[in-house]
Amino acid sequence: MNFENMNIWCWLIPLLVGAICGILGYLIGKTRSGDFVTDNSDELKILQDKNATLQADLEACNKKNSYSAGSGASPSASADSLTTGDEVASIPFDVAAAKTALGKTIKQDDLKVIEGIGPKIEGMFKDAGIKTWKALSDASVAECQRVLDGGGKRYRIHDPASWPMQAKMCYEGKWAELSQWQNQHKHGKL
């Protein structure tokens, strides 16, 4: 009889130890999976931000290609625009919002707010009749390039692909979006 009792314990002890280890392993894995999900959600947010940036770059590139191909369409005539020219015209210039988003005082229709446009290029655009954010947002990239080409070799190296888009953000008072776009593009130094 003693031999039979010992045989049951030889089976019962390893089963109990295995069950306890299984339960502990499950519980430890479940608690650590919460940390793992948090790490992945942070990484997912970073990747979503990068994806949004790449999508904006792709859109700007596609617009540049379509404008330089001579389509003659203006950036404000895009299908994704939800406002008409009359609705946008009623948006007043908000100096405080611009200063809050960009960290400096902005004058209305100051083309130098656009990343890549300095005082000399602003003068060239004003001489060409593009004096406001609205006018620049309606200009095609090809028109912007022609203005730059008129200034000689030193201005031909500038890339005006995003200027109409940035001007539209200024014109529509989307200062936070403009600031975010300029920060994501490292102020023109990609």
MARDO-849378 format. One record per residue (C-alpha): residue number from 0; residue in three letters; x, y negated, z negated. Coordinates in steps of 0.5 Angstrom, whole numbers, plus 500, padded with zeros to 3 digits. Layout:
MARDO-849378
[NUM; "ALA"; [X; Y; Z]]
...
end
This chain:
MARDO-849378
[0; "MET"; [500; 500; 500]]
[1; "ASN"; [505; 495; 498]]
[2; "PHE"; [508; 496; 505]]
[3; "GLU"; [501; 494; 509]]
[4; "ASN"; [501; 488; 505]]
[5; "MET"; [508; 486; 507]]
[6; "ASN"; [506; 487; 514]]
[7; "ILE"; [500; 482; 514]]
[8; "TRP"; [505; 477; 511]]
[9; "CYS"; [510; 478; 516]]
[10; "TRP"; [504; 476; 521]]
[11; "LEU"; [501; 471; 517]]
[12; "ILE"; [506; 466; 515]]
[13; "PRO"; [509; 465; 522]]
[14; "LEU"; [502; 463; 524]]
[15; "LEU"; [501; 458; 519]]
[16; "VAL"; [507; 455; 520]]
[17; "GLY"; [506; 455; 527]]
[18; "ALA"; [499; 452; 526]]
[19; "ILE"; [502; 447; 521]]
[20; "CYS"; [507; 445; 526]]
[21; "GLY"; [502; 444; 532]]
[22; "ILE"; [498; 439; 528]]
[23; "LEU"; [504; 435; 526]]
[24; "GLY"; [506; 435; 533]]
[25; "TYR"; [499; 433; 535]]
[26; "LEU"; [499; 427; 530]]
[27; "ILE"; [506; 425; 531]]
[28; "GLY"; [505; 425; 539]]
[29; "LYS"; [498; 421; 538]]
[30; "THR"; [501; 415; 534]]
[31; "ARG"; [507; 414; 538]]
[32; "SER"; [502; 414; 544]]
[33; "GLY"; [499; 408; 542]]
[34; "ASP"; [506; 404; 542]]
[35; "PHE"; [507; 407; 549]]
[36; "VAL"; [501; 404; 552]]
[37; "THR"; [503; 397; 549]]
[38; "ASP"; [510; 398; 552]]
[39; "ASN"; [506; 400; 559]]
[40; "SER"; [501; 394; 558]]
[41; "ASP"; [507; 389; 558]]
[42; "GLU"; [510; 392; 564]]
[43; "LEU"; [504; 392; 567]]
[44; "LYS"; [503; 385; 566]]
[45; "ILE"; [510; 383; 569]]
[46; "LEU"; [509; 387; 575]]
[47; "GLN"; [502; 384; 576]]
[48; "ASP"; [505; 377; 576]]
[49; "LYS"; [511; 379; 580]]
[50; "ASN"; [505; 382; 585]]
[51; "ALA"; [501; 375; 585]]
[52; "THR"; [508; 371; 587]]
[53; "LEU"; [509; 376; 592]]
[54; "GLN"; [502; 376; 595]]
[55; "ALA"; [503; 368; 595]]
[56; "ASP"; [510; 368; 598]]
[57; "LEU"; [507; 373; 604]]
[58; "GLU"; [501; 368; 605]]
[59; "ALA"; [505; 362; 606]]
[60; "CYS"; [510; 366; 610]]
[61; "ASN"; [503; 369; 614]]
[62; "LYS"; [501; 361; 615]]
[63; "LYS"; [508; 359; 617]]
[64; "ASN"; [508; 364; 623]]
[65; "SER"; [501; 362; 625]]
[66; "TYR"; [502; 355; 625]]
[67; "SER"; [509; 355; 628]]
[68; "ALA"; [506; 360; 634]]
[69; "GLY"; [502; 353; 636]]
[70; "SER"; [495; 355; 633]]
[71; "GLY"; [494; 348; 631]]
[72; "ALA"; [490; 350; 625]]
[73; "SER"; [491; 346; 619]]
[74; "PRO"; [492; 349; 612]]
[75; "SER"; [485; 346; 609]]
[76; "ALA"; [481; 350; 615]]
[77; "SER"; [483; 357; 612]]
[78; "ALA"; [477; 361; 611]]
[79; "ASP"; [479; 362; 604]]
[80; "SER"; [477; 355; 602]]
[81; "LEU"; [471; 354; 598]]
[82; "THR"; [470; 347; 598]]
[83; "THR"; [469; 342; 604]]
[84; "GLY"; [473; 336; 606]]
[85; "ASP"; [467; 331; 603]]
[86; "GLU"; [467; 335; 596]]
[87; "VAL"; [474; 335; 595]]
[88; "ALA"; [474; 327; 597]]
[89; "SER"; [470; 326; 591]]
[90; "ILE"; [475; 329; 586]]
[91; "PRO"; [479; 323; 582]]
[92; "PHE"; [486; 323; 581]]
[93; "ASP"; [487; 325; 574]]
[94; "VAL"; [494; 322; 572]]
[95; "ALA"; [494; 325; 565]]
[96; "ALA"; [492; 332; 568]]
[97; "ALA"; [498; 331; 572]]
[98; "LYS"; [503; 329; 567]]
[99; "THR"; [501; 334; 562]]
[100; "ALA"; [502; 340; 568]]
[101; "LEU"; [508; 337; 571]]
[102; "GLY"; [511; 333; 565]]
[103; "LYS"; [512; 327; 568]]
[104; "THR"; [508; 321; 570]]
[105; "ILE"; [505; 322; 577]]
[106; "LYS"; [503; 316; 582]]
[107; "GLN"; [497; 318; 587]]
[108; "ASP"; [499; 320; 594]]
[109; "ASP"; [507; 321; 591]]
[110; "LEU"; [509; 326; 597]]
[111; "LYS"; [516; 327; 592]]
[112; "VAL"; [512; 331; 588]]
[113; "ILE"; [512; 336; 593]]
[114; "GLU"; [518; 341; 592]]
[115; "GLY"; [523; 339; 597]]
[116; "ILE"; [521; 332; 599]]
[117; "GLY"; [525; 327; 597]]
[118; "PRO"; [525; 319; 598]]
[119; "LYS"; [528; 319; 605]]
[120; "ILE"; [523; 325; 607]]
[121; "GLU"; [518; 322; 604]]
[122; "GLY"; [519; 315; 608]]
[123; "MET"; [520; 319; 615]]
[124; "PHE"; [513; 322; 613]]
[125; "LYS"; [510; 316; 612]]
[126; "ASP"; [513; 313; 618]]
[127; "ALA"; [510; 319; 622]]
[128; "GLY"; [503; 317; 619]]
[129; "ILE"; [503; 322; 614]]
[130; "LYS"; [502; 318; 607]]
[131; "THR"; [497; 322; 603]]
[132; "TRP"; [497; 328; 600]]
[133; "LYS"; [490; 329; 604]]
[134; "ALA"; [494; 328; 610]]
[135; "LEU"; [500; 332; 609]]
[136; "SER"; [495; 338; 607]]
[137; "ASP"; [492; 337; 613]]
[138; "ALA"; [498; 337; 617]]
[139; "SER"; [501; 344; 620]]
[140; "VAL"; [508; 347; 619]]
[141; "ALA"; [510; 345; 626]]
[142; "GLU"; [508; 338; 625]]
[143; "CYS"; [512; 337; 619]]
[144; "GLN"; [518; 341; 622]]
[145; "ARG"; [517; 336; 628]]
[146; "VAL"; [518; 330; 623]]
[147; "LEU"; [524; 333; 620]]
[148; "ASP"; [527; 334; 627]]
[149; "GLY"; [526; 327; 628]]
[150; "GLY"; [531; 325; 622]]
[151; "GLY"; [537; 329; 626]]
[152; "LYS"; [541; 335; 624]]
[153; "ARG"; [541; 334; 616]]
[154; "TYR"; [533; 334; 616]]
[155; "ARG"; [532; 340; 620]]
[156; "ILE"; [535; 345; 615]]
[157; "HIS"; [529; 344; 610]]
[158; "ASP"; [523; 349; 610]]
[159; "PRO"; [516; 345; 610]]
[160; "ALA"; [512; 352; 610]]
[161; "SER"; [509; 351; 603]]
[162; "TRP"; [509; 343; 603]]
[163; "PRO"; [502; 343; 606]]
[164; "MET"; [499; 348; 601]]
[165; "GLN"; [503; 344; 595]]
[166; "ALA"; [500; 338; 598]]
[167; "LYS"; [493; 341; 598]]
[168; "MET"; [494; 343; 590]]
[169; "CYS"; [496; 336; 589]]
[170; "TYR"; [490; 333; 593]]
[171; "GLU"; [485; 338; 589]]
[172; "GLY"; [488; 336; 582]]
[173; "LYS"; [490; 343; 581]]
[174; "TRP"; [496; 341; 577]]
[175; "ALA"; [497; 347; 573]]
[176; "GLU"; [497; 351; 579]]
[177; "LEU"; [502; 347; 583]]
[178; "SER"; [507; 347; 576]]
[179; "GLN"; [506; 355; 576]]
[180; "TRP"; [508; 355; 583]]
[181; "GLN"; [514; 351; 583]]
[182; "ASN"; [516; 354; 577]]
[183; "GLN"; [516; 361; 580]]
[184; "HIS"; [520; 359; 586]]
[185; "LYS"; [525; 356; 582]]
[186; "HIS"; [524; 349; 584]]
[187; "GLY"; [526; 351; 591]]
[188; "LYS"; [532; 355; 590]]
[189; "LEU"; [530; 362; 591]]
end
